[in-house]
Amino acid sequence: MELLSVAVEPGPDRVVLHLRGEADLSVVPLLTDGLREAAEAGDPVEVDLAGIGFLDCSCLSALTTFRAAQRAAGRECTLVRVPPSVRRLLALAGREDLLENP
């Protein structure tokens, strides 16, 4: 199992949060810290999941909570480059709205 790595990439009009590895309950604090760092710029946030091998419901909950906070602040948060396994989890949870292009 590859531990989760989080990298924040600021851009001119958005911040991209790159996630790589396995995302389960044990890494929620790391994920939350990365999301918080990405939000500090005040720009929309894209969460790039291309490097995710596994994402569980606890991390999905963290992403959903973060998106709600972003929207409340008038900013967006979308998931991009989502692997099929995560798309399936989103569909089962009824959270396709998190995707850039569902």
C-alpha positions, -999 to +999 in steps of 0.1 A: +000+000+000+014+034-010+008+061+016-011+092+005+010+121-008-004+156-012+010+184-033-004+218-037+001+236-070-010+272-071-020+286-105-031+319-119-068+313-114-071+281-094-052+258-070-046+222-079-043+197-051-026+165-064-033+133-045-014+101-050-016+068-033-041+052-010-067+074+008-084+058+038-093+068+074-057+069+085-048+098+061-079+120+066-058+145+087-032+147+059-060+152+033-077+179+054-044+197+059-038+197+021-073+209+014-069+237+040-036+248+024-051+248-011-080+270+001-057+296+017-052+312-017-089+321-020-091+306-055-112+277-068-097+243-059-093+213-082-085+180-066-065+159-091-071+122-083-052+107-112-027+091-088-053+076-064-054+039-062-080+037-034-103+063-018-127+053+010-158+069+024-140+088+052-120+107+026-150+112+004-167+127+034-137+151+039-139+161+003-176+167+005-173+188+037-145+208+021-166+215-010-195+227+011-171+251+029-157+263-004-192+270-018-203+288+013-172+310+008-183+316-028-156+294-043-157+261-062-141+227-056-141+200-082-125+166-086-106+161-118-088+132-135-109+108-114-101+070-118-129+046-125-129+031-090-134+065-075-161+074-101-179+042-090-177+053-053-191+087-062-219+071-081-228+048-053-227+077-028-248+099-052-219+125-053-213+128-090-218+166-084-182+167-071-169+159-106-159+186-131-176+167-160-198+140-146 
